[in-house]
Amino acid sequence: MGIQLYTHLKDVKVPGNAWLTSRHTYVYHEVHYGNLPLFRWPDGRPCHLANQWMMYVSSGTQAKDTARVYASEITHLIRYCYLMKIEFFDLDDDHFYKFTRYLKEIKKKHAVVQGEPIGNNHIRAIQLRCLHFLIWLSRSFGFIFARCLIGTHDKNPSIVIEFKANKFTGNLDIVHPYLVEKEPYKDDKPVIMEATIRSIQDAIHEMSLRCSGGSIAPHDIFDSLEPKYSPRQYLYERRMFTNRMMKLTGLRPEELIEIPLDLNDNVLSTLHICIPTKKQGVPAPIRKFKVTLRAALDFNRYLTARDLHLQALSAAGISTTATTAILLTVNGRPLAKQSLTREFARICEKAKLKSIRTCLSMFRHRFITREIHTLLLSRFERNPSLKITWTEGLRDDVCFLVIQKTGHKKIQSLYEYFHEEYDLLTGRTGRASIMTQRDHLDAAQETLVDLKFKSFSLMDENIEQDIKRLESEIEELYRKIYGYNT
């Protein structure tokens, strides 16, 4: 695929409108962009039209990922035009057909199976984004050219499209004969398994005890830290906090990054965590997630570790810039979402999970499934006849309650989860008790990981033997309940 064709700039100010105030002076209005990708052609020349479009896109959203996703999709069209030695306004239906064939040859970057091509849904998303870009281009600069670049038949354009009303949303969808068909729903990101979570926890513990697997790189700035303090202590707490929060709340990774400290300074008293709800406006609305006292203590424990880490850096004369960020790097800077996902990938690699599809979003799938499971059980207890067949009222009621916790915008997003869990509950007996037993075992396993980390500094063989014995007993219980293959 070659080098990346755009640079993602943050908090950019560029001159906007300018006007004369006198014969020799003028003023101009600055335009601020929170996230602005800027393109260049593969030979290094600036791609001005694409940059103008990105300014238009970035001015309409403050979402961190929107501009980056749009840029990654439009990159394919820029690369295609460069290979074909044409400009954007030279594109026509024949080129769009060739562009579609070009997309079908692209391979996934991080596929489980090496050389696996990107799917039809990904290709269709790129095609639609490029068509929207060309529509904007035609409307903004089409007056320069004699022929219309893109439009309906009556305009005699180079690329002929139609608009069709979407019966679900009411919006007008673009229709083109070379748009690939959507693939049917495929659960390619299933619920993360309990055994996988335990392997991740063990890997976090192991990485925090030694400088391996990307746990912490040697830095000269840490030479001045107090001998009794090690950044590994904070790294361990941060990684366990991430794992714990994903399990507990099912939040999005970008929501975890932006959890506000000022609204969560008293979780032990309020027993709820304030979480920003992404994809529902800017600033992101806050949803309050109720937690148990145990979960509140764990949350407060991480904040304490975070404060101790900042104090150690400050005592060593190391300036920090992350006073409001909840997740920090080892040198006190805000942890970016990309760094969080890369670190999780390293942890999974350390846990020897290369052959298993794992990502942070799978915690969200797990949370949604379990929430729907619990709500269905309570409805079945009140009305056993619902076990015979589900109703739209039951489905919408359950999904509505769950989206209050997950921050989804529409209940329709959870329909697939509902139907899958309903089928499992009504087709298998004993699932409720098994889920309860799993919860208790998960809590015990997580406590053991913490004890292993804390006991490392004690060097007490008796404690170490006790922990190993408890681990063996828990492993045996896991085998008895559902085995290792689940």
N, C-alpha and C positions, 0 to 999 in steps of 0.2 A: 504493500500500500504506500510505502514511502514515508516521508516526514510529515508531521502535522502541519496543516496549512493555515492555522490561525493561532493567535496569541490571545490569551484570556486576561484582560486588564480589569482591575477593580478600582472603584472610586476614582473615575476619570472625569476631569473637567475639560471641556473643549469650547472654543468660542462659538456662539450662536449668532443671532442677529446683531448687526452693527449699523449705527447711523451717526451722521455728522451732527455735532452740536454747534459748531462754528466752522469757519473756513479752514482752520488748522487742527481742530480737535474732534474726536469722535468717542463714542462709548459703545460697548458691546455687551450682550447678555450671555453669560456662561450657561452651558448645559451640563448637568451632572449625570453621569451614568454609573450606577452601582456595579454593574457587570457588563463589560463590553468586549466581545471577541472581535479581533481585527484580522482580516484575511490577506493572504498573499498568494500569487500564483506559484506553482512548483519551481519556477525559475527565479523567484524572489521578488518579482514586481508586485506592488500593491494591487489588490483586487478592489477597485474603488466602488463599483456598483454593489458588490456584496457587502462592503463596509457600510455603505449608505443604508442598506436594508437592515443590517445589524443595529445601527443607531436607532432606526425606526422601531425595531423589536425591543431593544433594551430600554427605550424611553417609555414603553408601555407596561413594563413589569419590573418588580424588584426581586423576583424569585431568583435564587442563586443558580439553579440548574437549568432554567428555561433557556437562557441565552446560550449556554454551553451545549445543550441538546440540539437546538436549532443549528448551531454552527457545525456540529459534528455531522448532521444530516445533509446540510447544503455543501459540505466539503466534497462529497462524491460528485456533484454536478460540476464544481470547479475543476476537479481533477479530470473528469471526462472531457470537458471543453478544451482543456489544455492538451490532452492526448489527441483529440480530433483536430486541433489547431483552428478552432472556431471561437467566436464571441457568443455571448448569451443571446443576442438578437438574431443570430444565424440558426438557432434551434428551430426544428420543425417536427412534425409527427414521426417522420422517418428516424430522426435523431433520438426522439423519445423512445422508440422501439429499441434502438441500439443501446441506449442508456439503460433500459430495463435488462437487456441481456448482460450488460456490463455489471450491473448490480448482482445478478444471479451467480457471478463468478467470485464474488467477495467471500472470504472465509472469516469465520468467527475468530476473534482475538483470543478469547479465554474459553474455548470449547473443551468439554470433557473428552470428546472424540477429536483428535487432531485432523485439521483440514475440513471440518464440518462447515458447510456454507450457511450464511445467514438465512433466516426463515422468511417466508412470504410476508408475514405481518411486519417484519422489520423493513423489507423491501418496499412494501406499500406505504409505510410511514415516511420513508425517504422520498418516494415518488410524490406523495401529497405535499410534503414540505417544499419540494422543488417547484411544484406547480403553483403553490401559494407565493413563493418568491418571484416566479415569472409573472404572475398576475400583478403583484406590486410593482415590478419593474416596468411592465407595460403601461400601467396607470401613471407612474411617476415620470418616465422618460420616453414613452412611446411616441409622443408628438414629434420627436426628432426623426423618426423613421417613417418611410412611406407606407409600409405594410404593418398591420397589427400583428404583434408577436403571439398573443394567446387570447382566446375568446370563443364565443359561440359561433355557429355557422353563419349567421347573418352579417358578421363582421369580416368574413373571409380571412381568418387568421392563419398563421403558420402552424399553430398547435390548436386543434379544435377540441373544446371541452363542452360539457353540459353541466347544469346545476339541477340537482334533484333534492326535494325536501325529505329530510330524515323523519320517519314516522315516530321515532322515539323522542328525539330532541326538538324537532321543528326547525332545525338549522338546515341551510342549503349545503349539501355535500357535492364535491367535484366529481364528475364522472368522465372517464377517458377510456377508450377501448383497450389500452395497453396497461392499465392498472392491474396488478396481480390480484388474484382472489384472496380473501382472508382465509387463514387457516382456522379450523374449528378449535374450540377451547381445549387447551392442553395444560394440565397442571405440571409444568416443568420446574416449579419451585415448591415442592411439597413441604409439609410440616417438618420442622427439624426434630429429629428423634432424640429421645432421652439419653440413649447411649452416646450419641454425638455430642450432646451438651456436656456430659460427664467427661468425655475425652478432651473437650475444649478447656474445661476447668482444670483438668490435670496438666494440660499443656501450659496454661497460664501459671500454675504453681511452679512447674519445672523451669520455665523461662525466667521467672522472677528470682530464682536461686543462683543462676549463673549467667554469665555474659555469653549467651548463645542464642541462635535462632532469631536474631534481630531484637533481643530483649532490650539491650541498651548498648550503644556504642561508646567507646571511651572518649571523654571530652576533657580538655585541659581545664575548663571552667569548674569542673567538679573537684579538682584537686584542693580547692580552698574550702570545700564544705566540711562541716564538723565530722570527725571520724565516726561518731555514733550514728550519723544519718546517711542513708544510701538512697539515691533516686529510685532504686528497685522497689523500695517500699511503696512509693507513690504509684509506680507503674503497675504493681500488682493490684493495688486498690482501684486504680482507674479501669483496668481490664476487667476485673471482677464486677465493678459497678456497671460497666457497659453491658456485660453478660446478664447481670441481674435486672437491669432496667428493661432490656429487650424482652426478657422472659416475663417480667411483672406487668408491663404496660402495653407491649406490642407496638410501641411508637416507631415512627420512621427515624432512620439514622440522622437526617437533617434536623428533626425535632429534638433529638437527644443533644446534638451539638449546641442548639440555641435555647436550652432550658434556662430561664431567667433566674439568676441567683437571688435577686432582691425579693422575688415572690415565693421563694422556697427556703427562706432563712429560719422558718419556724415549723417545719414539717412535723416534728414531734408533738406539737400542740394541736395543729389543724388536722393532722392525719389525712392530708391530701397533697398531691404533687401537682404543681401548675405546669402544664405542657403546652407549648405553642402548637397550634394546628395549622400545618402547612397546606398549601393548595386551596386556601379559602380566603384569600385577600391579604393585603399588606397594610398595616402590620398584621402578623398572624394572630387570629383570636386565640385566647387562652382557654383551655379546657381543664377542669379540676378532676384529677384522678384520685379516688379514695384508696387508701392503703391501710394495711394493718399496722399495729405497733411495731412488730418485728421488721416490716419493710421500712417504716419510718426510721427505726434505729440504724438499719443498714445504710439508708440514704444519708443520715446525719454522720455516720461513720466515715463515709467517703468525703464529705465536706470538711471534716476534721483533718483527714489525710491531705486534702488539697491545701488547706490553710498552713499545715506544717511544712509542706513542700515549698510554698511561697516564702514562708518565714526563713527556711534554710537558704534559699536562693538569695534573699535580701541580706541575710547575715553575712553571706559570702561576697557581697558587693555586686551581685548579678542583677541587672535591671530586668524587670518583667513588664510585659505589655498585655497580660491577660487577666486583668483584675475582674472583669465581668464574664469571662468565658468559663463555663463549668468544667470543660475538659482541657487539660493543659499538656503541652509537650514537656520533655524533661528539662528544658531550659526556660520554662515559664511562659511560653507563647500559646496563643489559642490553637487548639488542635482542629485541623480542617477535616471536612467530611471525607475527602479522598484519602487522607492519612489514616482516618479511622477504619475505612474499608480495607485499605492495604494492610494495616496491622492485623485485622481479623483474618485476612487471607494467610498471613504469616503464621498466625496461631493455628489455623486449620492445617497448614502444612506441617507444623511442628507436631500436631496431633495425628499425623499420618492419615489425613482425610482427603488426599488428592483424588481418589477414585469416587468420592461421594460429592454430589453437588451441594455446596454449602455457601450461604450468604446471610447477611444480617436480616434481609427481608423475610427469611424463613421463620425467624422468631415471631414476626408479625402474623404469619399464617398460623403458627402454633397457637398464638394468643386468641385469634379470632375463632378458630376451631373449638378451643376449650370454652370460650365464653358462650358460643352457640350451644355447645353440649350441655352446659350447666342450665341455661335458660330452658332448653327443651325438656330436661329432666323435671324441672319445677312445673312446667305446663302439663307434662304427662301425669304428674302426681295429682294435680288439681282436676284434670280431665282425661282419664285413661283412654277415652274414645279417640283422642288425637293420635294415638299410636297406630290406628287402623289406616288413617289417611290424613295428610296435612291439608291445611286450608291456606288461602292467600292471607287471611287475617293473622294466622299464626306466624306465617313466614315474615310478613311485614312488621309485625309487632316485635318479634325476636331480633330481626335485623336492625330495626330502629333503635332498640336498646343498646345493641352492640356498637353502632356507629357513634353513640354518645361518648364511648370510651376510645374508639380508634381514630375518630376525626375524619371518617369518610364523608363525602358530600351527599352521596345518594345511597339509599338502601339497596338499590339494584346491584351495587358492587359486591354485596355479600350473598347474593342468591345462590351462587355455586357452592359456597361454603355451607349454606343452610341445607341444601338438598343432599350433599354428600354426608353431612353429619346425621341428618334425619334417617337416611338409609342405613347407616351404621348402627344407630341406636335402636331402630326397629327391627334390625335383622340379626343382632347379636345380643345375647344375654350376659349379664355380669359386667358389662363395660363400665357402668357407673362406679362400682366398687373398685375395679382395677384402676380407674383414673384417680380415685381418692388415695389408694395405696401408692400410686406413682408420686403424687404430690408430697406425701410424707417422706418417701425415699429420696426424692430430689432435694428436699430441705436438709435431710441428714447428710447427703453426699456433699452439698455445698458447704455445710458446717465443717465437715472433715477436711475439705480443701483448705479452708481458712486455718484450721487447727494445725495442719501440716506446715503451712507457711510460718505461723507464729512459733511453733515448737522447734523450728530449725535452729533458732538462736540459742535455745536452751541446752541443746546437746545432751538430752536425757534419754537413755536407751529404753527405759521403762515406758515413757510416754510414747516413744516411737513404736514400740511393740504393741501398745494398746491401740494406737491409731491403725496399724496394719491389721490387727484383729477385727476392728470395727469395719474396716474396708472390706475384708473378706466376707463378713457376715452380710453386709449390704449387697455385695456382688451375688451371694447365694440367694438372697431374697429376690433380686432382679431376675435370676434364672428361674426361680420357682413361679414368679408371677407372669412374665411374658417372654423370657429368653432374650438372647442378645440380638436376634435378627429384627427386633422391632425398634 
